[in-house]
Amino acid sequence: MVDEKSVSASEPLDLIRLCLDEQIFVKLRGNREMTGKLHAYDSHCNIVLGDATETIYYLESGSEDVKSRKEKSELVFVRGDSVMSIADASNIGKTNA
Amino acid sequence: MSAVPTSASTSNFLSDITNSSVIVKLNNGFEYHGVLSSIDGFMNIVLENSIEMVGSKEIRKYNELFVRGNNVMYIASQ
């Protein structure tokens, strides 16, 4: 049975496919974020990022402020189960609403 | 009219609310307010024009955002 919705509605993973070879922004478990160029992905959200920068947010004891540090890697494979969300890095902060 | 909780009706709910305004809450406290543009059987979700919130604090805005299904606690239609 073909209804209009299923024709127009694409799969969520299609959004990731459109981000191939683009800079993406990935939120990870453990207060981490990563940006880099998306080289490959699969249905588990395993991803391979090139020229990646990982930002790790943490609290230092005795301080209320959230601090962050960055770690860079040339090529990194991120296991899918630590991925929370993925967005095109160039579109963050912009909405049409 | 009370909906019978069958697996058919839960997936009907999900297909009914695509392209409408939703709130997606994740297990780790993050909440996303946006328009549900697609969803699959893993509950992977794409939201359009979404706002990332923690409590009542706005963190970020996304034009398009993919959320991995395992993090989803609920999807509420508005």
Backbone of each chain as nested JSON, in Angstrom:
{
  "chains": [
    {"id": "A", "residues": [
      {"number": 1, "name": "MET", "atoms": {"N": [0.849, -1.193, 0.0], "CA": [0.0, 0.0, 0.0], "C": [0.887, 1.246, 0.0]}},
      {"number": 2, "name": "VAL", "atoms": {"N": [0.615, 2.104, -0.914], "CA": [1.425, 3.316, -1.008], "C": [0.568, 4.521, -0.643]}},
      {"number": 3, "name": "ASP", "atoms": {"N": [0.919, 5.154, 0.456], "CA": [0.218, 6.404, 0.744], "C": [1.186, 7.563, 0.573]}},
      {"number": 4, "name": "GLU", "atoms": {"N": [0.632, 8.746, 0.498], "CA": [1.441, 9.931, 0.183], "C": [2.583, 10.138, 1.175]}},
      {"number": 5, "name": "LYS", "atoms": {"N": [2.263, 9.873, 2.452], "CA": [3.248, 10.16, 3.486], "C": [4.516, 9.322, 3.311]}},
      {"number": 6, "name": "SER", "atoms": {"N": [4.317, 8.008, 3.077], "CA": [5.488, 7.141, 3.013], "C": [6.348, 7.453, 1.785]}},
      {"number": 7, "name": "VAL", "atoms": {"N": [5.726, 8.059, 0.765], "CA": [6.514, 8.455, -0.399], "C": [7.35, 9.694, -0.089]}},
      {"number": 8, "name": "SER", "atoms": {"N": [6.687, 10.67, 0.555], "CA": [7.404, 11.924, 0.814], "C": [8.363, 11.796, 2.0]}},
      {"number": 9, "name": "ALA", "atoms": {"N": [7.993, 10.974, 3.004], "CA": [8.822, 10.885, 4.203], "C": [10.055, 10.036, 3.922]}},
      {"number": 10, "name": "SER", "atoms": {"N": [11.231, 10.611, 4.118], "CA": [12.46, 9.86, 3.947], "C": [12.869, 9.291, 5.299]}},
      {"number": 11, "name": "GLU", "atoms": {"N": [13.831, 8.393, 5.276], "CA": [14.322, 7.818, 6.521], "C": [15.207, 8.808, 7.26]}},
      {"number": 12, "name": "PRO", "atoms": {"N": [15.218, 8.715, 8.587], "CA": [16.105, 9.607, 9.342], "C": [17.575, 9.509, 8.903]}},
      {"number": 13, "name": "LEU", "atoms": {"N": [18.037, 8.296, 8.589], "CA": [19.455, 8.142, 8.218], "C": [19.795, 8.838, 6.894]}},
      {"number": 14, "name": "ASP", "atoms": {"N": [18.766, 9.161, 6.102], "CA": [19.019, 9.905, 4.861], "C": [19.657, 11.259, 5.151]}},
      {"number": 15, "name": "LEU", "atoms": {"N": [19.298, 11.827, 6.304], "CA": [19.89, 13.12, 6.661], "C": [21.404, 12.986, 6.821]}},
      {"number": 16, "name": "ILE", "atoms": {"N": [21.838, 11.852, 7.389], "CA": [23.275, 11.636, 7.573], "C": [23.963, 11.417, 6.23]}},
      {"number": 17, "name": "ARG", "atoms": {"N": [23.248, 10.711, 5.341], "CA": [23.813, 10.498, 4.0], "C": [24.082, 11.833, 3.305]}},
      {"number": 18, "name": "LEU", "atoms": {"N": [23.175, 12.783, 3.495], "CA": [23.35, 14.101, 2.876], "C": [24.53, 14.866, 3.465]}},
      {"number": 19, "name": "CYS", "atoms": {"N": [24.989, 14.422, 4.641], "CA": [26.11, 15.105, 5.298], "C": [27.468, 14.5, 4.918]}},
      {"number": 20, "name": "LEU", "atoms": {"N": [27.491, 13.448, 4.092], "CA": [28.771, 12.839, 3.705], "C": [29.691, 13.887, 3.089]}},
      {"number": 21, "name": "ASP", "atoms": {"N": [30.953, 13.854, 3.497], "CA": [31.967, 14.813, 3.045], "C": [31.705, 16.243, 3.496]}},
      {"number": 22, "name": "GLU", "atoms": {"N": [30.786, 16.4, 4.442], "CA": [30.539, 17.729, 5.014], "C": [31.044, 17.741, 6.458]}},
      {"number": 23, "name": "GLN", "atoms": {"N": [31.202, 18.959, 6.983], "CA": [31.52, 19.1, 8.401], "C": [30.26, 18.787, 9.208]}},
      {"number": 24, "name": "ILE", "atoms": {"N": [30.376, 17.87, 10.15], "CA": [29.213, 17.591, 10.996], "C": [29.546, 17.831, 12.463]}},
      {"number": 25, "name": "PHE", "atoms": {"N": [28.478, 17.954, 13.225], "CA": [28.558, 18.174, 14.653], "C": [27.857, 17.003, 15.317]}},
      {"number": 26, "name": "VAL", "atoms": {"N": [28.575, 16.288, 16.186], "CA": [28.02, 15.097, 16.823], "C": [28.017, 15.284, 18.323]}},
      {"number": 27, "name": "LYS", "atoms": {"N": [26.87, 15.081, 18.933], "CA": [26.833, 15.07, 20.401], "C": [27.01, 13.626, 20.851]}},
      {"number": 28, "name": "LEU", "atoms": {"N": [27.908, 13.443, 21.828], "CA": [28.228, 12.1, 22.307], "C": [27.877, 11.968, 23.777]}},
      {"number": 29, "name": "ARG", "atoms": {"N": [27.811, 10.724, 24.232], "CA": [27.628, 10.476, 25.659], "C": [28.837, 10.988, 26.434]}},
      {"number": 30, "name": "GLY", "atoms": {"N": [28.609, 11.285, 27.699], "CA": [29.715, 11.689, 28.55], "C": [30.135, 13.127, 28.335]}},
      {"number": 31, "name": "ASN", "atoms": {"N": [29.174, 14.006, 28.037], "CA": [29.439, 15.44, 27.882], "C": [30.541, 15.726, 26.868]}},
      {"number": 32, "name": "ARG", "atoms": {"N": [30.432, 15.077, 25.746], "CA": [31.404, 15.276, 24.679], "C": [30.699, 15.685, 23.395]}},
      {"number": 33, "name": "GLU", "atoms": {"N": [31.382, 16.477, 22.633], "CA": [30.909, 16.841, 21.304], "C": [32.061, 16.667, 20.34]}},
      {"number": 34, "name": "MET", "atoms": {"N": [31.745, 16.376, 19.087], "CA": [32.806, 16.214, 18.117], "C": [32.407, 16.86, 16.807]}},
      {"number": 35, "name": "THR", "atoms": {"N": [33.329, 17.574, 16.206], "CA": [33.08, 18.089, 14.859], "C": [34.166, 17.55, 13.942]}},
      {"number": 36, "name": "GLY", "atoms": {"N": [33.79, 17.318, 12.71], "CA": [34.758, 16.821, 11.749], "C": [34.063, 16.528, 10.444]}},
      {"number": 37, "name": "LYS", "atoms": {"N": [34.89, 16.117, 9.46], "CA": [34.329, 15.819, 8.144], "C": [33.859, 14.369, 8.105]}},
      {"number": 38, "name": "LEU", "atoms": {"N": [32.598, 14.161, 7.746], "CA": [32.03, 12.816, 7.744], "C": [32.514, 12.034, 6.537]}},
      {"number": 39, "name": "HIS", "atoms": {"N": [33.328, 10.998, 6.807], "CA": [33.824, 10.143, 5.728], "C": [32.921, 8.941, 5.496]}},
      {"number": 40, "name": "ALA", "atoms": {"N": [32.384, 8.372, 6.572], "CA": [31.572, 7.166, 6.444], "C": [30.663, 7.01, 7.653]}},
      {"number": 41, "name": "TYR", "atoms": {"N": [29.554, 6.29, 7.449], "CA": [28.646, 5.994, 8.561], "C": [27.924, 4.695, 8.22]}},
      {"number": 42, "name": "ASP", "atoms": {"N": [27.272, 4.11, 9.21], "CA": [26.404, 2.965, 8.934], "C": [25.139, 3.084, 9.771]}},
      {"number": 43, "name": "SER", "atoms": {"N": [24.301, 2.029, 9.717], "CA": [22.998, 2.116, 10.368], "C": [23.09, 2.124, 11.896]}},
      {"number": 44, "name": "HIS", "atoms": {"N": [24.242, 1.734, 12.457], "CA": [24.423, 1.823, 13.914], "C": [24.841, 3.218, 14.338]}},
      {"number": 45, "name": "CYS", "atoms": {"N": [25.046, 4.084, 13.363], "CA": [25.613, 5.413, 13.601], "C": [27.098, 5.329, 13.953]}},
      {"number": 46, "name": "ASN", "atoms": {"N": [27.746, 4.195, 13.658], "CA": [29.206, 4.208, 13.665], "C": [29.617, 5.241, 12.633]}},
      {"number": 47, "name": "ILE", "atoms": {"N": [30.556, 6.107, 12.981], "CA": [30.951, 7.138, 12.023], "C": [32.467, 7.256, 11.967]}},
      {"number": 48, "name": "VAL", "atoms": {"N": [32.949, 7.623, 10.8], "CA": [34.368, 7.923, 10.633], "C": [34.484, 9.399, 10.305]}},
      {"number": 49, "name": "LEU", "atoms": {"N": [35.231, 10.107, 11.155], "CA": [35.403, 11.544, 10.978], "C": [36.863, 11.864, 10.689]}},
      {"number": 50, "name": "GLY", "atoms": {"N": [37.054, 12.778, 9.761], "CA": [38.4, 13.259, 9.477], "C": [38.619, 14.626, 10.087]}},
      {"number": 51, "name": "ASP", "atoms": {"N": [39.859, 14.932, 10.449], "CA": [40.217, 16.204, 11.095], "C": [39.228, 16.569, 12.196]}},
      {"number": 52, "name": "ALA", "atoms": {"N": [39.056, 15.647, 13.113], "CA": [38.028, 15.806, 14.131], "C": [38.537, 16.575, 15.341]}},
      {"number": 53, "name": "THR", "atoms": {"N": [37.673, 17.374, 15.897], "CA": [37.952, 18.048, 17.159], "C": [36.901, 17.623, 18.171]}},
      {"number": 54, "name": "GLU", "atoms": {"N": [37.383, 17.029, 19.259], "CA": [36.48, 16.597, 20.314], "C": [36.518, 17.627, 21.423]}},
      {"number": 55, "name": "THR", "atoms": {"N": [35.348, 18.059, 21.86], "CA": [35.269, 18.996, 22.982], "C": [34.68, 18.252, 24.171]}},
      {"number": 56, "name": "ILE", "atoms": {"N": [35.411, 18.259, 25.273], "CA": [34.976, 17.537, 26.473], "C": [34.646, 18.57, 27.548]}},
      {"number": 57, "name": "TYR", "atoms": {"N": [33.431, 18.521, 28.048], "CA": [32.998, 19.462, 29.08], "C": [33.109, 18.787, 30.438]}},
      {"number": 58, "name": "TYR", "atoms": {"N": [33.599, 19.523, 31.405], "CA": [33.751, 18.922, 32.739], "C": [33.651, 19.987, 33.815]}},
      {"number": 59, "name": "LEU", "atoms": {"N": [33.401, 19.534, 35.037], "CA": [33.37, 20.413, 36.199], "C": [34.622, 20.163, 37.006]}},
      {"number": 60, "name": "GLU", "atoms": {"N": [35.271, 21.258, 37.414], "CA": [36.425, 21.082, 38.28], "C": [35.943, 21.169, 39.725]}},
      {"number": 61, "name": "SER", "atoms": {"N": [36.523, 20.359, 40.597], "CA": [36.042, 20.347, 41.973], "C": [36.222, 21.721, 42.605]}},
      {"number": 62, "name": "GLY", "atoms": {"N": [35.191, 22.144, 43.357], "CA": [35.247, 23.443, 44.0], "C": [34.826, 24.584, 43.105]}},
      {"number": 63, "name": "SER", "atoms": {"N": [34.423, 24.272, 41.882], "CA": [33.987, 25.329, 40.966], "C": [32.647, 24.952, 40.349]}},
      {"number": 64, "name": "GLU", "atoms": {"N": [31.803, 25.978, 40.147], "CA": [30.49, 25.738, 39.554], "C": [30.562, 25.806, 38.032]}},
      {"number": 65, "name": "ASP", "atoms": {"N": [31.63, 26.418, 37.526], "CA": [31.701, 26.677, 36.09], "C": [32.014, 25.402, 35.304]}},
      {"number": 66, "name": "VAL", "atoms": {"N": [31.372, 25.311, 34.159], "CA": [31.667, 24.201, 33.265], "C": [32.901, 24.564, 32.441]}},
      {"number": 67, "name": "LYS", "atoms": {"N": [33.9, 23.709, 32.489], "CA": [35.101, 23.948, 31.689], "C": [35.114, 23.002, 30.502]}},
      {"number": 68, "name": "SER", "atoms": {"N": [35.949, 23.307, 29.552], "CA": [36.053, 22.397, 28.415], "C": [37.491, 22.301, 27.946]}},
      {"number": 69, "name": "ARG", "atoms": {"N": [37.81, 21.16, 27.371], "CA": [39.104, 21.007, 26.727], "C": [38.887, 20.343, 25.379]}},
      {"number": 70, "name": "LYS", "atoms": {"N": [39.828, 20.556, 24.483], "CA": [39.671, 20.021, 23.137], "C": [40.756, 19.008, 22.828]}},
      {"number": 71, "name": "GLU", "atoms": {"N": [40.373, 17.996, 22.086], "CA": [41.357, 17.023, 21.62], "C": [41.149, 16.811, 20.127]}},
      {"number": 72, "name": "LYS", "atoms": {"N": [42.254, 16.814, 19.409], "CA": [42.137, 16.674, 17.95], "C": [42.627, 15.313, 17.494]}},
      {"number": 73, "name": "SER", "atoms": {"N": [41.994, 14.807, 16.451], "CA": [42.547, 13.614, 15.823], "C": [42.341, 13.681, 14.316]}},
      {"number": 74, "name": "GLU", "atoms": {"N": [43.303, 13.112, 13.621], "CA": [43.297, 13.186, 12.161], "C": [42.169, 12.35, 11.575]}},
      {"number": 75, "name": "LEU", "atoms": {"N": [42.001, 11.153, 12.126], "CA": [40.958, 10.256, 11.638], "C": [40.46, 9.453, 12.829]}},
      {"number": 76, "name": "VAL", "atoms": {"N": [39.145, 9.446, 13.026], "CA": [38.633, 8.752, 14.202], "C": [37.36, 7.989, 13.845]}},
      {"number": 77, "name": "PHE", "atoms": {"N": [37.273, 6.79, 14.387], "CA": [36.064, 5.971, 14.261], "C": [35.298, 6.103, 15.565]}},
      {"number": 78, "name": "VAL", "atoms": {"N": [34.051, 6.546, 15.494], "CA": [33.23, 6.675, 16.698], "C": [32.203, 5.559, 16.704]}},
      {"number": 79, "name": "ARG", "atoms": {"N": [32.178, 4.773, 17.777], "CA": [31.212, 3.685, 17.87], "C": [29.813, 4.262, 18.027]}},
      {"number": 80, "name": "GLY", "atoms": {"N": [28.854, 3.677, 17.274], "CA": [27.502, 4.227, 17.203], "C": [26.786, 4.372, 18.532]}},
      {"number": 81, "name": "ASP", "atoms": {"N": [27.041, 3.467, 19.471], "CA": [26.244, 3.524, 20.701], "C": [26.562, 4.724, 21.577]}},
      {"number": 82, "name": "SER", "atoms": {"N": [27.654, 5.433, 21.295], "CA": [27.897, 6.647, 22.076], "C": [27.382, 7.912, 21.386]}},
      {"number": 83, "name": "VAL", "atoms": {"N": [26.797, 7.729, 20.212], "CA": [26.253, 8.895, 19.496], "C": [24.868, 9.238, 20.032]}},
      {"number": 84, "name": "MET", "atoms": {"N": [24.65, 10.51, 20.328], "CA": [23.32, 10.965, 20.726], "C": [22.612, 11.682, 19.59]}},
      {"number": 85, "name": "SER", "atoms": {"N": [23.291, 12.617, 18.952], "CA": [22.648, 13.331, 17.852], "C": [23.694, 13.824, 16.867]}},
      {"number": 86, "name": "ILE", "atoms": {"N": [23.236, 14.038, 15.639], "CA": [24.121, 14.456, 14.561], "C": [23.456, 15.603, 13.811]}},
      {"number": 87, "name": "ALA", "atoms": {"N": [24.255, 16.634, 13.497], "CA": [23.722, 17.746, 12.713], "C": [24.809, 18.269, 11.783]}},
      {"number": 88, "name": "ASP", "atoms": {"N": [24.373, 18.873, 10.695], "CA": [25.296, 19.547, 9.786], "C": [25.885, 20.748, 10.535]}},
      {"number": 89, "name": "ALA", "atoms": {"N": [27.207, 20.787, 10.643], "CA": [27.84, 21.826, 11.468], "C": [27.54, 23.231, 10.957]}},
      {"number": 90, "name": "SER", "atoms": {"N": [27.325, 23.36, 9.645], "CA": [27.111, 24.711, 9.098], "C": [25.703, 25.225, 9.363]}},
      {"number": 91, "name": "ASN", "atoms": {"N": [24.826, 24.345, 9.834], "CA": [23.432, 24.768, 10.036], "C": [23.067, 24.986, 11.493]}},
      {"number": 92, "name": "ILE", "atoms": {"N": [24.037, 24.857, 12.387], "CA": [23.725, 25.002, 13.803], "C": [23.493, 26.462, 14.134]}},
      {"number": 93, "name": "GLY", "atoms": {"N": [22.462, 26.691, 14.951], "CA": [22.15, 28.058, 15.33], "C": [21.23, 28.748, 14.363]}},
      {"number": 94, "name": "LYS", "atoms": {"N": [20.966, 28.072, 13.232], "CA": [20.053, 28.667, 12.259], "C": [18.767, 27.871, 12.234]}},
      {"number": 95, "name": "THR", "atoms": {"N": [17.657, 28.56, 12.3], "CA": [16.382, 27.895, 12.072], "C": [15.576, 28.772, 11.142]}},
      {"number": 96, "name": "ASN", "atoms": {"N": [14.624, 28.158, 10.48], "CA": [13.733, 28.931, 9.62], "C": [12.518, 29.406, 10.396]}},
      {"number": 97, "name": "ALA", "atoms": {"N": [12.408, 28.939, 11.638], "CA": [11.212, 29.27, 12.417], "C": [11.254, 30.732, 12.849]}}
    ]},
    {"id": "B", "residues": [
      {"number": 1, "name": "MET", "atoms": {"N": [-13.599, 8.297, 22.654], "CA": [-13.053, 7.145, 21.915], "C": [-11.674, 6.812, 22.47]}},
      {"number": 2, "name": "SER", "atoms": {"N": [-11.544, 5.612, 23.017], "CA": [-10.229, 5.284, 23.567], "C": [-9.46, 4.405, 22.593]}},
      {"number": 3, "name": "ALA", "atoms": {"N": [-8.218, 4.767, 22.408], "CA": [-7.382, 4.014, 21.472], "C": [-6.956, 2.706, 22.116]}},
      {"number": 4, "name": "VAL", "atoms": {"N": [-7.07, 1.615, 21.378], "CA": [-6.613, 0.324, 21.879], "C": [-5.1, 0.254, 21.727]}},
      {"number": 5, "name": "PRO", "atoms": {"N": [-4.381, -0.059, 22.795], "CA": [-2.925, -0.04, 22.7], "C": [-2.358, -1.256, 21.976]}},
      {"number": 6, "name": "THR", "atoms": {"N": [-2.483, -1.29, 20.681], "CA": [-1.861, -2.34, 19.876], "C": [-0.616, -1.749, 19.237]}},
      {"number": 7, "name": "SER", "atoms": {"N": [0.216, -2.644, 18.688], "CA": [1.419, -2.127, 18.044], "C": [1.042, -1.299, 16.819]}},
      {"number": 8, "name": "ALA", "atoms": {"N": [-0.099, -1.637, 16.18], "CA": [-0.538, -0.863, 15.026], "C": [-0.836, 0.57, 15.43]}},
      {"number": 9, "name": "SER", "atoms": {"N": [-1.489, 0.746, 16.584], "CA": [-1.864, 2.109, 16.937], "C": [-0.666, 2.947, 17.36]}},
      {"number": 10, "name": "THR", "atoms": {"N": [0.373, 2.316, 17.944], "CA": [1.535, 3.133, 18.306], "C": [2.265, 3.619, 17.055]}},
      {"number": 11, "name": "SER", "atoms": {"N": [2.347, 2.745, 16.023], "CA": [3.02, 3.225, 14.819], "C": [2.125, 4.189, 14.044]}},
      {"number": 12, "name": "ASN", "atoms": {"N": [0.785, 4.022, 14.184], "CA": [-0.095, 5.029, 13.604], "C": [0.145, 6.381, 14.238]}},
      {"number": 13, "name": "PHE", "atoms": {"N": [0.304, 6.391, 15.558], "CA": [0.576, 7.651, 16.247], "C": [1.816, 8.31, 15.667]}},
      {"number": 14, "name": "LEU", "atoms": {"N": [2.88, 7.491, 15.5], "CA": [4.126, 8.069, 15.001], "C": [3.965, 8.609, 13.582]}},
      {"number": 15, "name": "SER", "atoms": {"N": [3.221, 7.873, 12.712], "CA": [3.065, 8.391, 11.353], "C": [2.109, 9.584, 11.328]}},
      {"number": 16, "name": "ASP", "atoms": {"N": [1.153, 9.597, 12.268], "CA": [0.229, 10.734, 12.328], "C": [0.921, 12.035, 12.736]}},
      {"number": 17, "name": "ILE", "atoms": {"N": [1.919, 11.925, 13.61], "CA": [2.535, 13.162, 14.102], "C": [3.735, 13.602, 13.261]}},
      {"number": 18, "name": "THR", "atoms": {"N": [4.1, 12.871, 12.195], "CA": [5.179, 13.398, 11.346], "C": [4.688, 14.682, 10.698]}},
      {"number": 19, "name": "ASN", "atoms": {"N": [5.615, 15.595, 10.551], "CA": [5.351, 16.952, 10.048], "C": [4.546, 17.814, 11.015]}},
      {"number": 20, "name": "SER", "atoms": {"N": [4.432, 17.373, 12.271], "CA": [3.804, 18.279, 13.23], "C": [4.804, 18.608, 14.34]}},
      {"number": 21, "name": "SER", "atoms": {"N": [4.408, 19.559, 15.15], "CA": [5.272, 20.079, 16.193], "C": [5.358, 19.098, 17.361]}},
      {"number": 22, "name": "VAL", "atoms": {"N": [6.567, 18.765, 17.773], "CA": [6.718, 17.788, 18.855], "C": [7.766, 18.231, 19.883]}},
      {"number": 23, "name": "ILE", "atoms": {"N": [7.712, 17.582, 21.028], "CA": [8.786, 17.695, 22.014], "C": [9.38, 16.295, 22.168]}},
      {"number": 24, "name": "VAL", "atoms": {"N": [10.687, 16.187, 21.962], "CA": [11.365, 14.905, 22.139], "C": [12.244, 15.017, 23.374]}},
      {"number": 25, "name": "LYS", "atoms": {"N": [12.006, 14.155, 24.342], "CA": [12.842, 14.161, 25.546], "C": [13.768, 12.966, 25.503]}},
      {"number": 26, "name": "LEU", "atoms": {"N": [15.023, 13.198, 25.841], "CA": [16.01, 12.122, 25.845], "C": [16.253, 11.649, 27.273]}},
      {"number": 27, "name": "ASN", "atoms": {"N": [16.836, 10.481, 27.389], "CA": [17.116, 9.892, 28.703], "C": [18.055, 10.73, 29.555]}},
      {"number": 28, "name": "ASN", "atoms": {"N": [18.895, 11.529, 28.899], "CA": [19.879, 12.295, 29.663], "C": [19.411, 13.71, 29.985]}},
      {"number": 29, "name": "GLY", "atoms": {"N": [18.114, 13.981, 29.837], "CA": [17.573, 15.265, 30.262], "C": [17.441, 16.303, 29.17]}},
      {"number": 30, "name": "PHE", "atoms": {"N": [18.099, 16.082, 28.029], "CA": [17.959, 17.025, 26.928], "C": [16.56, 16.916, 26.333]}},
      {"number": 31, "name": "GLU", "atoms": {"N": [16.07, 18.054, 25.879], "CA": [14.739, 18.098, 25.298], "C": [14.823, 18.885, 24.005]}},
      {"number": 32, "name": "TYR", "atoms": {"N": [14.156, 18.407, 22.974], "CA": [14.187, 19.082, 21.681], "C": [12.782, 19.458, 21.258]}},
      {"number": 33, "name": "HIS", "atoms": {"N": [12.579, 20.74, 20.981], "CA": [11.294, 21.23, 20.505], "C": [11.44, 21.52, 19.018]}},
      {"number": 34, "name": "GLY", "atoms": {"N": [10.661, 20.826, 18.193], "CA": [10.782, 21.068, 16.764], "C": [9.709, 20.351, 15.976]}},
      {"number": 35, "name": "VAL", "atoms": {"N": [9.901, 20.338, 14.666], "CA": [8.937, 19.676, 13.786], "C": [9.508, 18.315, 13.396]}},
      {"number": 36, "name": "LEU", "atoms": {"N": [8.722, 17.269, 13.655], "CA": [9.172, 15.905, 13.358], "C": [9.134, 15.684, 11.855]}},
      {"number": 37, "name": "SER", "atoms": {"N": [10.305, 15.523, 11.225], "CA": [10.242, 15.355, 9.769], "C": [10.348, 13.899, 9.36]}},
      {"number": 38, "name": "SER", "atoms": {"N": [11.023, 13.048, 10.136], "CA": [10.917, 11.617, 9.861], "C": [11.339, 10.782, 11.061]}},
      {"number": 39, "name": "ILE", "atoms": {"N": [10.876, 9.547, 11.05], "CA": [11.142, 8.644, 12.17], "C": [11.173, 7.22, 11.617]}},
      {"number": 40, "name": "ASP", "atoms": {"N": [12.008, 6.349, 12.185], "CA": [12.04, 4.963, 11.722], "C": [11.791, 3.997, 12.882]}},
      {"number": 41, "name": "GLY", "atoms": {"N": [11.908, 2.705, 12.606], "CA": [11.587, 1.685, 13.582], "C": [12.487, 1.659, 14.809]}},
      {"number": 42, "name": "PHE", "atoms": {"N": [13.688, 2.229, 14.701], "CA": [14.582, 2.32, 15.865], "C": [14.27, 3.549, 16.703]}},
      {"number": 43, "name": "MET", "atoms": {"N": [13.287, 4.337, 16.224], "CA": [12.969, 5.628, 16.828], "C": [14.066, 6.661, 16.595]}},
      {"number": 44, "name": "ASN", "atoms": {"N": [14.921, 6.383, 15.595], "CA": [15.777, 7.45, 15.09], "C": [14.863, 8.53, 14.552]}},
      {"number": 45, "name": "ILE", "atoms": {"N": [15.223, 9.768, 14.799], "CA": [14.327, 10.883, 14.508], "C": [15.09, 11.987, 13.778]}},
      {"number": 46, "name": "VAL", "atoms": {"N": [14.427, 12.623, 12.815], "CA": [14.949, 13.88, 12.288], "C": [13.972, 14.988, 12.639]}},
      {"number": 47, "name": "LEU", "atoms": {"N": [14.514, 16.03, 13.266], "CA": [13.718, 17.196, 13.633], "C": [14.143, 18.385, 12.793]}},
      {"number": 48, "name": "GLU", "atoms": {"N": [13.169, 19.183, 12.424], "CA": [13.465, 20.426, 11.715], "C": [13.236, 21.594, 12.642]}},
      {"number": 49, "name": "ASN", "atoms": {"N": [14.059, 22.601, 12.466], "CA": [13.929, 23.846, 13.239], "C": [13.755, 23.561, 14.724]}},
      {"number": 50, "name": "SER", "atoms": {"N": [14.701, 22.818, 15.275], "CA": [14.535, 22.414, 16.662], "C": [15.375, 23.263, 17.596]}},
      {"number": 51, "name": "ILE", "atoms": {"N": [14.89, 23.353, 18.812], "CA": [15.596, 24.062, 19.876], "C": [15.987, 23.037, 20.917]}},
      {"number": 52, "name": "GLU", "atoms": {"N": [17.264, 23.052, 21.311], "CA": [17.762, 22.132, 22.335], "C": [17.601, 22.794, 23.687]}},
      {"number": 53, "name": "MET", "atoms": {"N": [16.933, 22.111, 24.609], "CA": [16.696, 22.689, 25.926], "C": [17.196, 21.736, 27.016]}},
      {"number": 54, "name": "VAL", "atoms": {"N": [17.691, 22.312, 28.107], "CA": [17.921, 21.548, 29.325], "C": [17.148, 22.261, 30.409]}},
      {"number": 55, "name": "GLY", "atoms": {"N": [16.137, 21.61, 30.965], "CA": [15.214, 22.303, 31.863], "C": [14.503, 23.364, 31.054]}},
      {"number": 56, "name": "SER", "atoms": {"N": [14.591, 24.613, 31.494], "CA": [13.954, 25.681, 30.718], "C": [15.003, 26.522, 29.996]}},
      {"number": 57, "name": "LYS", "atoms": {"N": [16.246, 26.04, 30.003], "CA": [17.334, 26.79, 29.397], "C": [17.561, 26.362, 27.944]}},
      {"number": 58, "name": "GLU", "atoms": {"N": [17.567, 27.366, 27.076], "CA": [17.794, 27.081, 25.659], "C": [19.297, 26.971, 25.393]}},
      {"number": 59, "name": "ILE", "atoms": {"N": [19.723, 25.88, 24.777], "CA": [21.149, 25.668, 24.552], "C": [21.549, 26.062, 23.135]}},
      {"number": 60, "name": "ARG", "atoms": {"N": [20.831, 25.515, 22.159], "CA": [21.214, 25.659, 20.752], "C": [19.996, 25.528, 19.871]}},
      {"number": 61, "name": "LYS", "atoms": {"N": [20.173, 25.982, 18.632], "CA": [19.127, 25.744, 17.63], "C": [19.727, 24.945, 16.492]}},
      {"number": 62, "name": "TYR", "atoms": {"N": [18.909, 24.099, 15.9], "CA": [19.362, 23.311, 14.755], "C": [18.355, 23.452, 13.624]}},
      {"number": 63, "name": "ASN", "atoms": {"N": [18.852, 23.677, 12.43], "CA": [17.976, 23.663, 11.256], "C": [17.439, 22.249, 11.05]}},
      {"number": 64, "name": "GLU", "atoms": {"N": [18.357, 21.276, 11.01], "CA": [17.98, 19.866, 10.916], "C": [18.848, 19.069, 11.873]}},
      {"number": 65, "name": "LEU", "atoms": {"N": [18.225, 18.176, 12.595], "CA": [18.948, 17.396, 13.595], "C": [18.517, 15.938, 13.548]}},
      {"number": 66, "name": "PHE", "atoms": {"N": [19.517, 15.048, 13.549], "CA": [19.272, 13.612, 13.654], "C": [19.458, 13.217, 15.112]}},
      {"number": 67, "name": "VAL", "atoms": {"N": [18.486, 12.493, 15.68], "CA": [18.616, 11.995, 17.052], "C": [18.606, 10.471, 17.002]}},
      {"number": 68, "name": "ARG", "atoms": {"N": [19.607, 9.84, 17.595], "CA": [19.668, 8.371, 17.594], "C": [18.593, 7.824, 18.538]}},
      {"number": 69, "name": "GLY", "atoms": {"N": [17.871, 6.807, 18.043], "CA": [16.67, 6.328, 18.718], "C": [16.843, 5.838, 20.142]}},
      {"number": 70, "name": "ASN", "atoms": {"N": [17.999, 5.254, 20.456], "CA": [18.15, 4.653, 21.789], "C": [18.128, 5.677, 22.919]}},
      {"number": 71, "name": "ASN", "atoms": {"N": [18.336, 6.955, 22.58], "CA": [18.344, 7.997, 23.602], "C": [16.957, 8.567, 23.902]}},
      {"number": 72, "name": "VAL", "atoms": {"N": [15.97, 8.169, 23.106], "CA": [14.644, 8.794, 23.211], "C": [13.863, 8.243, 24.399]}},
      {"number": 73, "name": "MET", "atoms": {"N": [13.361, 9.135, 25.247], "CA": [12.475, 8.729, 26.34], "C": [11.033, 8.847, 25.884]}},
      {"number": 74, "name": "TYR", "atoms": {"N": [10.655, 10.001, 25.323], "CA": [9.31, 10.117, 24.766], "C": [9.242, 11.137, 23.643]}},
      {"number": 75, "name": "ILE", "atoms": {"N": [8.177, 11.046, 22.859], "CA": [7.877, 12.015, 21.812], "C": [6.474, 12.511, 22.09]}},
      {"number": 76, "name": "ALA", "atoms": {"N": [6.335, 13.787, 22.381], "CA": [5.016, 14.347, 22.685], "C": [4.6, 15.253, 21.557]}},
      {"number": 77, "name": "SER", "atoms": {"N": [3.371, 15.06, 21.049], "CA": [2.896, 15.976, 20.011], "C": [2.272, 17.177, 20.702]}},
      {"number": 78, "name": "GLN", "atoms": {"N": [2.44, 18.315, 20.065], "CA": [1.953, 19.561, 20.692], "C": [0.648, 20.027, 20.068]}}
    ]}
  ]
}
